[in-house]
Amino acid sequence: MLVAPQERLFAQTRVEPEPESSYDKLMPLTLEQIVEETRHWPPARLAELVDSLTLELHRATPPEVETAWKQEARRRLAEIENGSVQPLDGQEVSARVRRIVGR
């Protein structure tokens, strides 16, 4: 699900009026501010944001890169199916990564 334009991640911040005019400016949020804001969101809304960002990232992928990844995925699957490589347990890999990075 895409985020509606009015829900885009911008904060309305009051800027001290300049002598010639007085108005509100929209200031883009920093990455840290976005993360902090999303900590308070319900899981369903956060999932919508992640889905939207993921879709946006994949739209930017050139077709030749998509084709190369599909070929690589097929090659790796064939290696697992023909027994030339053994798949790793995802939970074990995640636990090992957490130990390495200290989390």
Buried (B, 14 or more C-beta within 10 A) or exposed (E): EEBEEEEEEEEEEEEEEEEEEEEEEEEEBEEEEBEEEEEEEEEEBEEBBEEBEEEEEEEEEEEEEEEEEEEEEEEEEEEEEEEEEEEEEEEEEEEEEEEEEEE
